[in-house]
Amino acid sequence: MTLWVILGYASLAFKIYSYMLVGYVLLSWVPAAQDSAIGRFLKKVCEPYLGIFRKFIPPIGMIDISPIVAIFMLNFIENGLFIVIQKIYEMFI
């Protein structure tokens, strides 16, 4: 298995988690949807990560912008991780 295949799977995992965050935010608009099995699952998976940002970013009125910052940071971490891995890989070739 080459490094690029592993990075492809890692990229897929980051994208799936980003979609899960978006889904969790959309479910928050429908209170009854949060009580469903999918809503409870997404809460277990997404709330620990979003909680980090909610500690530092207060809501603006009734709008919580922490999910936007969380998704931005997730993409930033993904890109940074891939650049570091690529540079390490190039050092050994």
PEPENOR-V385245 format. One record per backbone hydrogen bond with DSSP energy under -0.5 kcal/mol. NH is the residue of the N-H (numbers start at 1). CO is the residue of the C=O. E is the energy in kcal/mol with one decimal. If there is no record, write none. Layout:
BEGIN
nh = <NH & NH>
co = <CO & CO>
e = <E & E>
END
This chain:
BEGIN
nh = <6 & 7 & 8 & 9 & 10 & 11 & 12 & 13 & 14 & 15 & 16 & 17 & 18 & 19 & 20 & 21 & 22 & 23 & 24 & 25 & 26 & 27 & 28 & 29 & 30 & 31 & 33 & 34 & 34 & 35 & 35 & 36 & 39 & 40 & 41 & 42 & 43 & 44 & 45 & 46 & 47 & 50 & 51 & 52 & 52 & 53 & 54 & 55 & 56 & 56 & 57 & 58 & 60 & 61 & 63 & 64 & 65 & 68 & 69 & 70 & 71 & 72 & 73 & 74 & 75 & 76 & 77 & 78 & 79 & 80 & 81 & 82 & 83 & 84 & 85 & 86 & 87 & 88 & 89 & 90 & 91 & 92 & 92 & 93>
co = <2 & 3 & 4 & 5 & 6 & 7 & 8 & 9 & 10 & 11 & 12 & 13 & 14 & 15 & 16 & 17 & 18 & 19 & 20 & 21 & 22 & 23 & 24 & 26 & 27 & 29 & 30 & 30 & 31 & 31 & 32 & 33 & 33 & 36 & 37 & 38 & 39 & 40 & 41 & 42 & 43 & 46 & 47 & 48 & 49 & 49 & 50 & 51 & 52 & 53 & 53 & 56 & 63 & 59 & 60 & 62 & 63 & 65 & 65 & 66 & 67 & 68 & 69 & 70 & 71 & 72 & 73 & 74 & 75 & 76 & 77 & 78 & 79 & 80 & 81 & 82 & 83 & 84 & 85 & 86 & 87 & 88 & 89 & 90>
e = <-1.7 & -2.6 & -1.8 & -2.1 & -2.3 & -2.5 & -2.0 & -2.1 & -2.2 & -2.3 & -2.6 & -2.2 & -2.1 & -2.4 & -2.2 & -2.2 & -2.2 & -2.7 & -2.4 & -2.2 & -2.5 & -2.3 & -1.2 & -1.2 & -1.2 & -0.6 & -1.2 & -0.9 & -0.6 & -0.5 & -0.7 & -1.2 & -0.5 & -2.3 & -2.2 & -2.8 & -2.0 & -2.1 & -1.9 & -3.1 & -1.8 & -2.6 & -2.6 & -0.8 & -0.6 & -0.8 & -2.1 & -1.1 & -0.5 & -0.6 & -2.3 & -0.7 & -2.9 & -0.9 & -2.1 & -0.5 & -0.7 & -0.5 & -1.8 & -2.6 & -2.4 & -2.2 & -2.7 & -2.1 & -2.1 & -2.2 & -2.8 & -2.3 & -2.5 & -2.5 & -2.7 & -2.3 & -2.1 & -2.3 & -2.5 & -2.4 & -2.4 & -2.4 & -2.5 & -2.3 & -1.4 & -1.0 & -0.5 & -0.6>
END
